[in-house]
């Protein structure tokens, strides 16, 4: 089974767009929103920066053996393609 993480911060237009796309979709229940803002968001910020990402939102689709990561707000049909890659 795959999971989705979306790294966001307040005031980010792309982040808000991704949140709106996920809300009410078939992916909402398996998506975790992770803030990179403030003290509590520092581990998340360190995680994405450690992987070389300097823009948000960062969307991570993964399971135990594979992962796909992309930056920016994208349509759900693109997200579905990333899911298909992860699921094999």
Number of C-alpha atoms within 10 A of each C-alpha: 9 16 17 22 17 24 24 26 20 10 8 11 15 18 23 16 16 20 18 11 16 19 13 10 10 10 16 14 12 12 19 14 15 18 20 21 15 10 10 11 16 12 15 17 21 13 14 17 12 10 8 9 16 12 12 20 28 22 24 22 24 20 15 9 8 12 17 17 15 16 16 15 20 15 11 15 9 11 21 13 12 20 21 13 14 19 15 7
